[in-house]
Amino acid sequence: MAEKLWGSRFTGSLGLLAQKFTYSISYDAKLAPYDCISGIAHARMLGKVGIIASKDASAIIKGLEKLLADIEEGRYQPDLTAEDIHSDIQTKLKKLIGAPADRLHTARSRNDQVVTAVRLYCLNHLENIMARLDVLQIAMIRFADKNTDVIIPAYTHLQSAQVVLLAHHVLAYVEMFERDKERFSDAAKRVSLNTLGACALSGTTLPTDRQQVTKELELLATSANSMDSVADRDFLIEILSDIAITGMHLTRLCEDLILWVTSEFNFISLDDAFCTGSSIMPHKKNPDVLELIRGTASRFPGRLMELLVLMKGLPLTYNRDMQMDKPALFDAVETLEDMLPLMAELFGGITVKRDVLKQRINAESFFSVDILDYLVKKGASYRQAHDTVGLMVKECLDKGASLRDLSREQLRIFSPLLDVDVKDLLDADVSVRGKKSFGSTNPKMVRKQIDIWKKRLA
């Protein structure tokens, strides 16, 4: 049985059921490299300021570097009888270097030790997430660039509304994922805080140099309040909030693609590598990867709520409840890391059904707003133009008649401002090219946005 860091106070041992319930090494072993990294910085500081002998500091640093190399190269095997990974590293360090290992815990507590390792874990994985969002955006930009001439129906209320460039639709998600990266980047500023040296909650009487540790760990700042240092989990809640938002964006993208591959829409097809079949219906090709991403992302808001409820009402400072922040964090972070490259790869296997889409963008209802704008340009008020087009829809489109077949005299029944040139607007290419507002689906503007994104993501 592994030795407890706190065992000297007790004559009895923790019961087996209590051990099973309270031990965290089964999941917090993920923190092993970060515990070593922070331990090295702490030992170097202790040696430099003379709290421990320089030879002891050197031995501790070498021992931790050996353990870190073992971790990184897959040789490290956690002892599952240890209470947590921090205890396990301490035990292995003592076996490796002997008595000097007992001096490592000077001027620190597991409270500040754990939260420092968690912060370092978060910083590393935030970089991973942002890099993988880059890769997804690049895949989407490549897809948009190959399909700049493709026009698709766009929807509100899932009802046909207007026509837009497919590339414009895809760029909307690129914008969403850019905001996600900005949120993660902003969160990283608050994560990058050195809490080591706060000890249990009140600091230490020993002459530590926390700024040196901050510098060595390459963190942005040193925590200013020792109680907040060990009690704060806001940074985890913020990260899980950002993950929940990113997951929501992924589900919206998945839903669009799932709709587009149905026989009812039939806009695109997916590579077989991302689909499965039916055990009873031989003709089926199901977008299971997209459905599982959509479904799995439902865990993210659940994990966020888990941490909010976990922290609700906790008195200062540390409480053992806070041990349970890690399963929620690890699950959300690493699940998102798995999803993003999968979605990027999936985008490379999408085939656009151009011939189908050409048939889908001819309905005259798509161009009602273009006709409205035509009337406004001729002097009608917006309300007059809206009423006129509404009447045309009611009298013609709803009855199966075609505006293309109406004569000049028939058009003028609806408004004296209408003329036969309005029929030129009943064309998808004319519709998208006619948009003039910044950020619209105009092909020149979309082309410019693609070029901008290429430079930004290069």
C-alpha positions, -999 to +999 in steps of 0.1 A: +000+000+000+014+034-010+024+058+018+001+087+025+014+123+026-008+130+056-005+096+074+015+107+104-016+122+121-035+089+120-032+056+139-056+037+118-059+033+080-085+044+056-111+017+049-111-001+016-145+013+005-134+047+015-101+043-005-121+032-036-144+062-032-118+089-024-088+079-045-083+099-077-053+083-093-075+065-118-081+098-136-057+124-123-027+104-136-031+127-167-016+154-145+017+135-141+039+155-165+025+188-152+032+178-116+068+171-125+072+204-144+059+225-116+079+204-091+111+212-110+104+249-109+095+248-072+127+228-063+149+252-083+134+282-064+138+265-030+175+259-038+181+293-052+167+312-022+184+288+002+154+272+018+169+238+009+205+229+001+215+234-035+226+198-037+192+186-025+175+209-051+197+195-078+189+159-068+152+166-068+154+183-102+173+155-118+149+129-103+119+148-115+134+152-150+140+114-151+103+108-141+092+133-167+112+116-194+096+082-183+061+098-186+068+113-220+082+081-234+055+058-219+076+040-193+059+055-163+034+032-146+012+048-119+007+028-087-030+025-085-028+020-047-015+055-044-041+081-033-034+104-063-008+110-089+009+136-067+015+111-040+027+086-065+053+109-080+065+118-045+069+081-037+087+073-069+110+103-065+120+091-030+128+056-044+149+073-071+169+098-051+163+090-014+160+115+014+163+147-006+128+139-021+113+147+014+123+183+009+103+189-023+071+195-004+086+224+015+065+256+011+038+240-008+006+221-002-013+196-023-039+224-026-017+247-046+003+218-061-029+203-077-044+235-090-010+245-106-008+211-124-044+216-136-036+251-149-006+237-168-027+209-182-053+234-194-028+257-211-013+228-230-047+215-241-061+250-250-032+253-274-042+219-289-078+229-292-070+262-310-046+244-333-072+219-342-098+246-348-073+261-372-071+228-391-109+226-393-111+261-406-085+254-432-104+223-444-136+244-447-118+272-465-104+247-490-139+233-495-154+268-500-126+277-524-134+247-546-171+256-547-172+294-551-196+291-581-221+268-564-254+285-553-277+268-528-310+276-512-308+292-478-334+289-450-351+306-422-374+285-400-362+257-422-383+271-450-368+281-483-359+318-481-332+331-506-302+318-525-266+322-513-232+309-524-224+276-508-190+291-499-208+319-481-227+294-460-195+276-451-178+308-442-205+315-416-191+285-396-155+296-401-165+329-384-181+309-355-150+288-350-129+320-351-149+334-322-144+301-304-106+304-308-108+340-295-127+328-264-101+300-257-073+325-262-089+349-238-095+322-213-058+312-215-048+346-201-067+339-169-055+303-168-019+314-171-016+323-134+010+308-110-008+296-079+022+276-066+034+289-032-001+298-019+003+266+001-028+253+020-045+287+019-025+314+038+010+313+023+042+304+041+066+320+066+095+307+045+113+333+022+100+319-011+103+337-045+071+330-063+079+354-091+109+331-101+085+301-103+061+322-125+089+331-148+103+295-150+068+281-158+064+308-184+031+320-169+017+355-173+012+364-136+015+353-100-017+349-080-022+378-056-044+362-029-035+328-014-070+319-005-084+326-039-054+307-054-065+274-040-103+280-040-107+293-076-121+270-103-136+298-124-110+291-150-123+256-155-159+268-156-148+293-183-131+267-203-161+243-201-183+272-211-161+278-242-162+241-250-199+240-247-203+269-272-178+253-296-197+220-293-230+238-301-214+252-332-203+217-342-238+204-338-253+231-360-227+223-387-235+186-383-272+192-386-268+212-418-247+184-433-271+157-421-300+175-437-280+180-470-273+143-474-309+133-470-328+122-501-352+151-495-324+177-498-297+157-517-273+186-519-241+166-510-228+131-505-203+120-478-173+097-483-180+062-472-153+065-446-177+085-425-209+065-430-224+032-420-252+010-433-283-006-419-286-041-406-320-045-423-321-020-451-294-026-477-298+007-495-291+029-464-260+051-461-262+067-427-241+098-416-233+082-383-201+102-376-220+134-379-248+121-357-224+109-331-205+143-330-239+160-327-249+136-299-216+135-280-215+173-279-245+171-256-221+161-228-204+196-229-232+217-214-238+188-190-202+190-178-204+228-175-235+225-153-217+198-133-189+222-124-212+251-117-233+230-093-201+215-078-188+249-069-221+264-059-221+273-022-186+260-013-171+280+015-135+292+012-111+277+007-104+242-006-130+214-001-126+178-012-156+183-035-132+201-058-114+168-066-144+161-088-136+190-112-111+168-131-134+141-147-156+168-161-126+188-174-107+159-189-138+145-206-148+177-222-113+188-233-102+155-248-136+147-264-135+181-282-099+174-292-110+141-308-140+157-326-122+186-344-097+167-366-125+142-374-147+170-387-118+185-406-111+151-423-148+147-431-149+180-450-123+167-474-147+139-484-178+159-493-190+158-529-213+186-540-242+176-562-241+205-585-267+193-610-292+188-582-286+222-568-291+239-601-326+225-602-333+236-566-325+273-571-350+282-598-381+287-577-394+322-581-401+326-544-363+328-538-363+362-555-392+379-538-368+402-518-350+411-550-383+422-566-391+442-534-357+460-537-365+467-574-396+485-564-379+504-536-353+516-561-381+529-583-395+550-555-420+527-536-418+528-499-407+496-482-442+489-469-457+495-504-432+472-520-437+445-494-474+446-499-471+445-537-448+415-537-470+397-511-500+402-534-480+388-564-470+357-543-506+352-533-520+356-567-493+340-588-469+318-570-495+302-547-517+294-577-490+278-597-486+307-622-452+320-632-441+356-630-419+348-660-450+343-681-467+376-672-469+404-697-461+440-690-498+448-686-503+419-662-474+430-641-487+465-638-519+452-623-498+447-592-479+480-594-474+507-621-437+505-612-433+470-625-419+464-660-407+433-679-371+439-668-382+426-634-381+392-649-343+395-651-342+392-614-356+357-614-322+342-617-299+328-589-267+342-604-283+376-608-296+374-572-262+367-556-243+392-578-268+419-570-260+419-533-240+450-524-239+452-486-206+444-469-206+408-457-232+397-482-232+367-505-219+387-535-193+365-552-166+392-552-170+397-515-170+360-508-139+356-529-122+384-509-132+368-476-118+334-487-085+351-496-084+369-463-090+337-444-063+319-464-038+345-453-050+345-417-048+307-414-016+303-434 
